[in-house]
Amino acid sequence: MLRDIKWSPSEKKIAREAFNKAHEREMESIKFSLYEKVAAIKKDKDIWELHNYLSERRDQVDSKYDYRYSVLLNVFARLIMEGFLFEDDLVGLSDEKIAIIDKFCSL
């Protein structure tokens, strides 16, 4: 079903900008968390816990940010639910696409 959805050139531009904004917001969130964790380092083992945190976050980010149009609406729904994307970022997408994102958010 999602593979059959057509994207206009303007929607592709809006989607790319929204995707990039969400990624930037999530990276800022990770940086903020990282600063807190670095400031809290007390023991040598805390350094390795920091390493583990970064590795885990990298895996999560790498698996989440998938820009294939066949999965993009699902990605957008997840990013909205996680607070890295806002519906205002998606203004200009078709009502059909917004409805699909809303449906994914309500599952």
C-alpha positions in Angstrom: 0.0 0.0 0.0 2.6 2.6 1.0 4.7 1.7 -2.0 1.9 2.8 -4.3 1.8 6.3 -2.8 3.0 9.0 -5.2 5.2 11.9 -4.0 5.2 15.2 -5.9 8.4 17.1 -6.2 7.2 19.6 -3.6 6.3 16.9 -1.2 9.7 15.3 -1.6 11.3 18.6 -0.7 9.0 19.0 2.4 9.7 15.4 3.4 13.5 15.8 3.1 13.5 19.0 5.1 11.3 17.4 7.8 13.5 14.3 7.9 16.6 16.5 8.3 15.0 18.6 11.0 14.1 15.5 13.0 17.5 14.0 12.6 19.1 17.3 13.8 16.8 17.5 16.8 17.6 14.0 17.8 21.3 14.6 17.4 21.0 17.7 19.6 19.2 15.6 22.2 22.0 13.0 22.2 24.6 15.8 22.5 22.8 17.3 25.5 22.6 13.9 27.1 26.2 13.3 26.3 27.3 16.5 28.0 25.4 15.4 31.2 27.0 12.0 31.1 30.5 13.3 30.6 30.1 15.7 33.5 28.9 12.8 35.7 32.0 10.6 35.0 33.5 9.6 38.4 35.1 6.3 37.7 37.0 4.6 34.9 34.1 2.3 34.2 31.9 5.3 33.5 34.0 6.0 30.4 33.0 2.5 29.0 29.4 3.1 29.9 29.6 6.3 27.9 31.0 4.3 25.0 28.1 1.8 25.3 25.6 4.6 25.4 26.9 6.1 22.2 27.1 2.8 20.4 23.5 2.0 21.4 22.2 5.4 20.3 24.1 5.2 17.0 22.5 1.8 16.3 19.1 3.3 17.1 19.5 6.4 15.0 21.0 4.4 12.1 18.1 2.0 12.0 15.4 4.6 12.5 16.3 7.2 9.8 15.3 5.4 6.7 14.5 7.7 3.8 12.9 5.2 1.4 9.5 6.6 0.4 7.9 3.1 1.0 8.6 3.5 4.7 8.9 7.2 5.2 5.3 7.8 6.5 5.9 5.2 9.2 9.3 6.8 10.0 7.5 10.2 10.3 4.9 8.7 12.7 7.6 7.2 14.9 9.5 10.5 14.9 6.4 12.4 15.9 5.6 10.0 18.7 9.2 10.3 20.0 9.0 14.1 19.8 11.6 14.8 17.2 9.2 15.7 14.4 6.1 17.9 14.6 3.0 18.0 12.4 3.9 21.6 11.5 7.1 20.2 9.9 4.9 18.3 7.4 2.6 21.1 6.2 2.3 20.7 2.5 2.1 16.9 2.4 -1.2 15.6 1.0 -4.1 15.0 3.3 -3.8 11.3 2.4 -0.2 11.2 3.7 -1.1 13.1 6.9 -4.0 10.7 7.5 -1.7 7.7 7.2 0.9 9.3 9.6 -1.9 10.0 12.1 -3.1 6.4 11.8 0.3 5.1 12.5 0.6 7.4 15.5 -2.7 6.1 17.0 -1.7 2.4 16.8 
